[in-house]
Amino acid sequence: MRTALLSAVLLMFVMTPVANAYEVTRPGIDWKGPFTPKDVAWKRAATDPPTFDIVLKRSSPPYAHIVAVNVDGTLLKTRIHPRKGGFPVGANFRLQFVESRGSKVLAESREFSIRH
């Protein structure tokens, strides 16, 4: 009985897929200045993909824009620059780290606002 239980537990660990561990640590809850570059930081695990894209997203009203492409995940930080016209101003934005040339979301920041 004990051997069967141990075997089942080991099999569960072997069969469990490794999850990505990217964790967005910056931005905070408020971005000031829609025309200034913004710092983004994260933590990662060795099993995370080495690169990703960053998408600035809001669900309502809908907005999604790729703000950085092929970011080197091993750097643990980057600076994103507003496009011509600046970042949109408003609430309920998130940054998503998305698989480079893919659609899988690797991590998502908490909601934040972009203010003048």
Secondary structure as GFF3:
##gff-version 3
##sequence-region A 1 116
A	DSSP	alpha_helix	2	15	.	.	.	ID=ss1
A	DSSP	beta_strand	23	26	.	.	.	ID=ss2
A	DSSP	beta_strand	30	32	.	.	.	ID=ss3
A	DSSP	beta_strand	38	43	.	.	.	ID=ss4
A	DSSP	beta_strand	51	58	.	.	.	ID=ss5
A	DSSP	beta_strand	63	72	.	.	.	ID=ss6
A	DSSP	three_ten_helix	73	75	.	.	.	ID=ss7
A	DSSP	beta_strand	77	80	.	.	.	ID=ss8
A	DSSP	beta_strand	90	99	.	.	.	ID=ss9
A	DSSP	beta_strand	105	108	.	.	.	ID=ss10
A	DSSP	beta_strand	112	115	.	.	.	ID=ss11
###
